[in-house]
Amino acid sequence: MPTLAIIGAQWGDEGKGKITDYLAEGADMVVRYQGGANAGHTIKIGEEVFALHLLPSGILRKDVMAVIGNGMVLDLDRLEEELEALKEKGISGENLKISDRVNIVLPYHRTLDGAQERSRGAKVVGTTGRGIGPCYADKISREGIRMGDLLDEELLRSRLDLVLPIKERFAASLGENLDIHREKLIAKLLEYGKKYEACVCDTSVLINDAIKAGKNVMFEGAQGTMLDIDYGTYPYVTSSNCTSAGICTGAGVPPSAVQEVVGIVKAYTTRVGAGPFVTELHDDIGETLLKNGGEFGTTTGRARRCGWLDLVVVRHAVRLNGLTSIALTKLDVLNGLSELKVCTAYEIDGEIVRNFPGNYRQLEKAVPVYETLAGWDNWTEKTSKLCAGGFEALPTKMKEYVAYIEKDIGVPVGIISVGKGRNETIDRRQNKW
């Protein structure tokens, strides 16, 4: 199994950071292929907690090459902050490689992000304001600045001469003044170019060479399937392809290069920001999930909306991503609940629907069709000790919950996580590094 992809199967925040770090132990390379500083992965190693936004999880292991692929949008100011924070904890970041084709988030992208969101009035999308959407929009409209441009002053100047007047006119139409000092911006970008020149390369060649050499390559997704620009709850989505299909364009590899696809599924459901959420809870149980799960965004700090597990969503992710197994996270958060509800279908205008609709107005009318399962006690034994006994050591009702999910989605639960630590994990997979 030389290649493995990690995909969020819900609205992000499923615990991808922990699972990616866990699986990275056997990887030679970890590649982040989409998204930007609007994403966040929290990883706990011993008593140390790391919050990553741009950097691939492999950055925490010095013997693993960490790659920022061309499908990302890269905020160099945020990258600086993140690398400095790691250096303070003794992690050098010298194992980082950056695609020469990755688009750069610039100050005017952040300004335009906020201005566009305000212009939507009551119909806000709920962006993080990090400039992600405007940067991806520039990429598609061929107005972007790429990392390789920062290594060529003449090219950089010509690109900004073309782009800046367009952005200034657009900002003015939204009532904003960009107030960009052209020469200061160029100087700063050229300085970044010199600083990171040794890291910049054609990462597609790097990745494909590693695969051909039989190296273990992991592709790390950000956000989740339901935030995918095509297949998520549009328009309440991010601006990139979060599904496994995004790996090909975002990392520069053929479809045949991706062999195992692990979907990360939280044992319940959460989402951040606006948009339809069929199983959302507005009661004490929702508050319990929020509190016990620590459901606050790694990037924004916003409280996540919480609800029961939605298998309509998970089946949608299974089909789109070609999931070969799932990693079920945060099972411990359900400890002590007397009963658990699982959504298996929606009722929309009197019709039972088992596939996820593309029209968000239908989702706003959808009523969840629930199955009720028995919960399990709030055990007091340390989860690391419990995990040492393997799957059979888990509470009976927890095992039944896992089996129910497997049967409904038709995909095995290969990994079970019952805590933040690496040792609070049960690995049932047949194929491993």
C-alpha positions as CSV (number, residue, x, y, z in Angstrom):
1,M,0.0,0.0,0.0
2,P,2.4,2.7,-1.1
3,T,-0.3,5.4,-1.5
4,L,-3.0,6.4,0.9
5,A,-5.5,9.3,1.0
6,I,-7.1,10.9,4.0
7,I,-10.5,12.5,3.3
8,G,-13.0,14.3,5.5
9,A,-16.4,12.5,5.0
10,Q,-18.5,15.2,6.7
11,W,-18.2,19.1,7.0
12,G,-14.6,19.0,8.1
13,D,-13.4,18.9,11.8
14,E,-13.7,15.1,11.8
15,G,-10.3,14.6,13.5
16,K,-8.3,14.3,10.3
17,G,-5.2,15.8,12.0
18,K,-5.0,13.1,14.6
19,I,-5.6,10.3,12.0
20,T,-3.2,11.7,9.5
21,D,-0.5,12.0,12.2
22,Y,-1.2,8.5,13.3
23,L,-0.9,7.1,9.8
24,A,2.1,9.3,9.0
25,E,4.3,7.1,11.2
26,G,4.7,4.8,8.2
27,A,4.8,7.5,5.5
28,D,7.8,8.8,3.6
29,M,5.8,11.8,2.3
30,V,2.6,13.6,3.3
31,V,1.0,15.8,0.6
32,R,-1.6,18.5,1.3
33,Y,-3.4,19.1,-2.0
34,Q,-6.2,21.7,-1.5
35,G,-7.5,24.4,0.8
36,G,-5.6,27.1,2.6
37,A,-5.3,28.8,6.0
38,N,-9.1,28.4,6.4
39,A,-8.5,24.8,7.5
40,G,-7.2,23.6,10.8
41,H,-5.8,20.3,12.2
42,T,-5.2,19.7,15.9
43,I,-2.7,17.0,16.8
44,K,-1.7,15.9,20.3
45,I,1.6,14.2,20.8
46,G,2.1,13.3,24.4
47,E,1.1,16.4,26.3
48,E,2.0,18.7,23.4
49,V,-0.8,20.1,21.2
50,F,-0.1,21.4,17.7
51,A,-2.6,23.4,15.7
52,L,-1.7,23.3,11.9
53,H,-3.5,25.3,9.3
54,L,-1.4,25.3,6.2
55,L,1.4,22.8,6.9
56,P,0.8,19.1,6.2
57,S,0.8,16.9,9.3
58,G,4.0,15.2,8.2
59,I,5.9,18.4,9.2
60,L,5.9,17.0,12.8
61,R,8.0,14.1,11.8
62,K,11.5,15.0,10.6
63,D,12.0,11.9,8.5
64,V,8.8,12.6,6.6
65,M,8.8,15.0,3.6
66,A,5.9,17.5,3.9
67,V,4.6,18.8,0.6
68,I,2.3,21.8,-0.1
69,G,0.8,20.9,-3.4
70,N,-0.3,23.2,-6.3
71,G,-4.0,22.8,-5.4
72,M,-3.6,24.8,-2.2
73,V,-3.7,28.6,-1.8
74,L,-0.8,29.7,0.3
75,D,-0.8,32.6,2.7
76,L,2.9,33.2,3.3
77,D,2.3,35.4,6.3
78,R,0.4,32.6,8.0
79,L,3.0,30.1,6.9
80,E,5.7,32.2,8.6
81,E,3.7,32.3,11.8
82,E,3.1,28.5,11.7
83,L,6.7,27.6,11.1
84,E,7.9,30.0,13.9
85,A,5.5,28.4,16.3
86,L,6.8,25.0,15.5
87,K,10.4,26.1,15.8
88,E,9.6,27.3,19.4
89,K,8.7,23.7,20.1
90,G,11.8,22.3,18.6
91,I,10.5,21.4,15.1
92,S,12.7,22.8,12.3
93,G,10.3,22.5,9.3
94,E,13.3,21.7,7.1
95,N,11.4,18.8,5.6
96,L,9.0,21.2,3.8
97,K,8.6,21.4,0.0
98,I,6.3,23.9,-1.8
99,S,4.9,23.7,-5.3
100,D,6.1,26.3,-7.7
101,R,2.5,26.4,-9.1
102,V,0.7,27.1,-5.8
103,N,-1.3,30.4,-5.8
104,I,-0.4,33.0,-3.2
105,V,-3.0,34.6,-0.9
106,L,-2.3,38.4,-1.0
107,P,-3.5,41.2,1.3
108,Y,-6.1,42.3,-1.2
109,H,-7.7,38.8,-1.2
110,R,-8.4,39.1,2.5
111,T,-9.9,42.6,2.0
112,L,-12.1,41.5,-0.8
113,D,-13.2,38.4,1.1
114,G,-14.6,40.5,3.9
115,A,-16.1,43.1,1.5
116,Q,-17.9,40.4,-0.6
117,E,-19.2,38.7,2.6
118,R,-20.6,41.9,3.9
119,S,-22.2,42.6,0.5
120,R,-24.3,39.4,0.8
121,G,-26.2,40.9,3.7
122,A,-28.3,38.3,5.4
123,K,-27.2,35.6,2.9
124,V,-23.7,35.3,4.2
125,V,-21.8,32.1,3.3
126,G,-19.8,32.1,6.5
127,T,-16.3,32.4,5.2
128,T,-13.3,32.6,7.5
129,G,-12.3,35.9,5.9
130,R,-8.8,34.5,5.1
131,G,-9.0,35.4,1.4
132,I,-9.4,31.8,0.2
133,G,-12.3,32.3,-2.1
134,P,-10.9,35.4,-3.9
135,C,-7.6,33.7,-4.3
136,Y,-9.1,30.6,-5.9
137,A,-11.3,33.0,-8.1
138,D,-8.1,34.7,-9.3
139,K,-6.6,31.3,-10.1
140,I,-9.6,30.4,-12.3
141,S,-9.8,33.8,-13.9
142,R,-6.0,33.6,-14.7
143,E,-5.2,36.6,-12.4
144,G,-3.3,34.7,-9.7
145,I,0.2,35.1,-8.5
146,R,2.0,31.8,-8.1
147,M,4.9,30.8,-5.9
148,G,7.3,30.5,-8.9
149,D,6.5,34.1,-9.8
150,L,8.2,35.2,-6.6
151,L,11.5,33.9,-7.9
152,D,11.4,36.1,-11.0
153,E,11.2,39.8,-10.3
154,E,10.4,40.8,-13.9
155,L,7.6,38.3,-14.1
156,L,6.2,39.3,-10.7
157,R,6.1,43.0,-11.6
158,S,4.4,42.3,-14.9
159,R,1.8,40.1,-13.3
160,L,1.0,42.7,-10.6
161,D,0.8,45.5,-13.1
162,L,-1.9,43.6,-14.8
163,V,-3.8,42.4,-11.7
164,L,-3.7,45.4,-9.2
165,P,-5.8,47.8,-11.3
166,I,-8.4,45.1,-11.7
167,K,-8.5,44.5,-8.0
168,E,-8.7,48.2,-7.1
169,R,-11.7,48.7,-9.4
170,F,-13.4,45.6,-8.0
171,A,-12.8,46.8,-4.4
172,A,-14.1,50.2,-5.3
173,S,-17.4,48.6,-6.6
174,L,-17.8,47.1,-3.1
175,G,-17.0,50.4,-1.3
176,E,-13.5,49.4,-0.3
177,N,-10.1,51.1,-0.8
178,L,-7.3,48.5,-1.2
179,D,-4.6,51.0,-0.3
180,I,-1.9,48.8,-1.7
181,H,1.7,50.1,-1.8
182,R,2.9,48.4,-4.9
183,E,6.7,48.6,-4.2
184,K,6.3,47.4,-0.6
185,L,4.2,44.5,-1.7
186,I,6.7,43.5,-4.4
187,A,9.7,43.8,-2.0
188,K,7.9,41.6,0.6
189,L,7.0,39.0,-2.0
190,L,10.6,38.9,-3.4
191,E,11.9,38.5,0.1
192,Y,9.6,35.5,0.6
193,G,10.8,34.1,-2.7
194,K,14.4,34.3,-1.6
195,K,13.6,32.8,1.8
196,Y,11.7,29.8,0.5
197,E,13.6,29.3,-2.8
198,A,15.2,26.1,-1.6
199,C,11.8,24.6,-0.7
200,V,10.2,25.5,-4.1
201,C,10.1,22.9,-6.8
202,D,7.8,21.0,-9.2
203,T,6.2,18.9,-6.5
204,S,4.3,16.9,-9.1
205,V,7.6,15.4,-10.2
206,L,8.7,14.9,-6.6
207,I,5.5,13.1,-5.7
208,N,5.4,10.9,-8.8
209,D,9.1,10.0,-8.4
210,A,8.4,8.9,-4.8
211,I,5.5,6.7,-5.9
212,K,7.6,5.1,-8.7
213,A,10.3,4.4,-6.1
214,G,7.8,2.5,-3.9
215,K,7.8,5.2,-1.2
216,N,4.8,5.5,1.1
217,V,3.0,8.6,0.1
218,M,0.0,10.0,2.0
219,F,-2.4,12.6,0.5
220,E,-3.9,14.8,3.2
221,G,-7.3,16.5,2.6
222,A,-8.6,19.6,4.4
223,Q,-12.2,20.5,5.2
224,G,-14.6,17.7,4.2
225,T,-16.7,16.3,1.4
226,M,-19.7,18.3,2.3
227,L,-17.7,21.5,1.8
228,D,-16.6,20.5,-1.7
229,I,-17.2,23.2,-4.2
230,D,-19.1,20.8,-6.5
231,Y,-20.7,18.2,-4.2
232,G,-21.1,20.0,-0.9
233,T,-24.0,22.1,0.4
234,Y,-23.5,24.8,-2.3
235,P,-23.2,27.8,-1.9
236,Y,-22.3,27.1,1.7
237,V,-19.0,25.5,0.8
238,T,-15.3,26.1,0.5
239,S,-13.6,27.0,-2.8
240,S,-11.8,23.8,-3.6
241,N,-12.4,20.2,-4.3
242,C,-12.2,18.4,-0.9
243,T,-13.0,15.0,-2.4
244,S,-10.4,12.4,-3.5
245,A,-10.8,13.7,-7.1
246,G,-9.0,16.9,-6.0
247,I,-5.9,14.9,-5.4
248,C,-5.1,14.4,-9.1
249,T,-5.2,18.1,-10.0
250,G,-4.1,19.4,-6.6
251,A,-1.0,17.2,-6.3
252,G,-0.3,16.4,-10.0
253,V,-0.8,12.6,-10.0
254,P,-2.9,10.3,-12.1
255,P,-6.1,8.6,-10.6
256,S,-4.3,5.3,-10.7
257,A,-1.8,6.7,-8.1
258,V,-4.4,6.7,-5.3
259,Q,-4.8,3.1,-3.9
260,E,-6.4,3.4,-0.4
261,V,-8.8,6.1,0.5
262,V,-9.7,6.5,4.2
263,G,-12.7,8.6,5.0
264,I,-12.6,10.3,8.4
265,V,-16.1,10.2,10.1
266,K,-16.9,11.7,13.4
267,A,-19.2,9.5,15.6
268,Y,-21.7,12.4,15.4
269,T,-22.0,15.4,13.0
270,T,-20.7,18.9,13.3
271,R,-20.4,21.9,10.9
272,V,-19.1,25.5,11.3
273,G,-20.8,28.5,9.7
274,A,-24.0,28.9,7.7
275,G,-25.8,26.3,5.6
276,P,-28.3,23.5,6.0
277,F,-27.7,20.8,8.6
278,V,-30.4,18.2,8.8
279,T,-29.5,16.5,12.0
280,E,-28.6,19.6,14.0
281,L,-29.6,19.5,17.7
282,H,-30.8,22.6,19.5
283,D,-31.2,20.9,22.9
284,D,-29.2,19.6,25.9
285,I,-27.7,16.8,23.9
286,G,-26.4,19.2,21.3
287,E,-24.8,21.2,24.2
288,T,-23.3,18.0,25.6
289,L,-21.7,17.2,22.3
290,L,-20.3,20.7,22.0
291,K,-18.8,20.7,25.5
292,N,-17.6,17.1,25.7
293,G,-16.2,17.1,22.2
294,G,-14.5,20.5,22.5
295,E,-16.2,21.5,19.4
296,F,-14.6,24.9,18.6
297,G,-12.9,25.6,15.3
298,T,-9.1,25.2,15.2
299,T,-8.8,28.2,12.8
300,T,-11.6,30.5,13.9
301,G,-12.5,29.5,17.4
302,R,-16.1,29.5,16.4
303,A,-18.5,27.0,18.2
304,R,-19.5,24.2,15.9
305,R,-23.1,23.2,15.3
306,C,-23.6,19.7,16.6
307,G,-26.0,16.9,15.7
308,W,-26.6,13.2,15.4
309,L,-24.6,11.1,12.9
310,D,-26.0,11.5,9.4
311,L,-25.4,8.4,7.3
312,V,-27.0,10.0,4.2
313,V,-23.9,12.3,4.3
314,V,-21.5,9.5,4.9
315,R,-22.9,7.3,2.1
316,H,-22.5,10.4,-0.2
317,A,-18.9,10.6,0.8
318,V,-18.3,6.9,0.3
319,R,-19.6,7.1,-3.3
320,L,-17.8,10.3,-4.3
321,N,-14.4,9.4,-2.8
322,G,-14.4,5.7,-3.4
323,L,-13.7,5.1,0.3
324,T,-12.0,1.8,1.0
325,S,-12.4,2.2,4.8
326,I,-13.3,4.8,7.4
327,A,-11.7,6.0,10.6
328,L,-14.4,6.6,13.2
329,T,-13.4,9.4,15.6
330,K,-14.6,10.8,18.9
331,L,-16.6,7.8,20.0
332,D,-15.7,8.7,23.5
333,V,-17.8,11.9,23.3
334,L,-20.9,9.7,23.1
335,N,-20.0,8.1,26.5
336,G,-22.9,8.1,29.0
337,L,-25.7,8.8,26.5
338,S,-28.6,6.4,27.2
339,E,-29.6,6.2,23.5
340,L,-28.1,7.3,20.2
341,K,-29.9,8.4,17.1
342,V,-28.6,7.8,13.6
343,C,-30.1,9.4,10.5
344,T,-30.5,6.9,7.6
345,A,-32.7,8.9,5.3
346,Y,-34.5,12.2,4.8
347,E,-38.2,12.9,4.4
348,I,-38.7,15.8,1.9
349,D,-42.2,16.8,1.0
350,G,-43.5,13.4,2.1
351,E,-40.9,11.4,0.1
352,I,-38.2,9.3,1.7
353,V,-34.8,10.3,0.2
354,R,-31.6,8.2,0.8
355,N,-29.2,10.2,-1.5
356,F,-28.0,13.6,-0.6
357,P,-29.8,16.4,-2.6
358,G,-27.9,19.0,-4.5
359,N,-30.6,21.7,-3.9
360,Y,-30.1,23.4,-0.5
361,R,-33.7,24.5,-0.4
362,Q,-34.7,20.8,-0.3
363,L,-32.2,20.3,2.5
364,E,-33.8,23.1,4.5
365,K,-37.1,21.2,4.3
366,A,-35.6,17.8,5.0
367,V,-36.7,16.0,8.2
368,P,-34.3,13.3,9.4
369,V,-35.4,9.7,9.5
370,Y,-33.8,8.2,12.6
371,E,-32.9,4.8,13.9
372,T,-32.4,4.6,17.7
373,L,-29.6,2.6,19.1
374,A,-28.7,1.9,22.8
375,G,-25.9,3.9,24.3
376,W,-23.1,2.8,26.6
377,D,-21.9,3.7,30.0
378,N,-19.4,6.5,30.7
379,W,-16.5,4.2,31.5
380,T,-13.8,5.5,33.9
381,E,-10.9,3.3,32.7
382,K,-8.2,5.2,30.8
383,T,-8.9,5.0,27.1
384,S,-5.2,4.2,26.3
385,K,-5.5,1.1,28.5
386,L,-8.8,0.2,26.9
387,C,-7.3,0.5,23.4
388,A,-4.5,-1.9,24.3
389,G,-7.1,-4.6,24.5
390,G,-8.2,-4.0,20.9
391,F,-11.7,-3.8,19.5
392,E,-13.0,-6.6,21.7
393,A,-12.2,-4.6,24.8
394,L,-14.7,-1.9,23.8
395,P,-18.1,-1.7,25.5
396,T,-20.6,-4.1,23.7
397,K,-23.0,-1.3,22.7
398,M,-20.1,0.7,21.3
399,K,-19.2,-2.3,19.1
400,E,-22.8,-2.6,18.0
401,Y,-22.8,1.1,17.0
402,V,-19.7,0.5,14.9
403,A,-21.2,-2.6,13.3
404,Y,-24.4,-0.7,12.5
405,I,-22.4,2.0,10.6
406,E,-20.4,-0.5,8.7
407,K,-23.6,-2.3,7.5
408,D,-25.3,0.8,6.4
409,I,-22.5,2.4,4.4
410,G,-21.0,-0.9,3.1
411,V,-17.4,0.1,4.1
412,P,-15.4,-1.3,7.0
413,V,-14.4,0.8,10.0
414,G,-10.6,0.3,9.9
415,I,-9.6,2.7,12.6
416,I,-11.4,3.7,15.8
417,S,-10.4,6.7,17.8
418,V,-11.5,7.2,21.4
419,G,-9.3,10.1,22.4
420,K,-6.8,12.7,21.2
421,G,-3.6,10.7,21.8
422,R,-1.9,8.5,19.4
423,N,-2.3,5.6,21.9
424,E,-6.0,6.1,22.1
425,T,-6.5,4.4,18.7
426,I,-7.6,0.9,17.6
427,D,-6.3,-0.1,14.2
428,R,-8.4,-2.9,12.6
429,R,-7.1,-2.5,9.0
430,Q,-5.8,-5.5,7.0
431,N,-3.5,-3.4,4.8
432,K,-1.0,-1.2,6.6
433,W,2.3,0.6,5.7
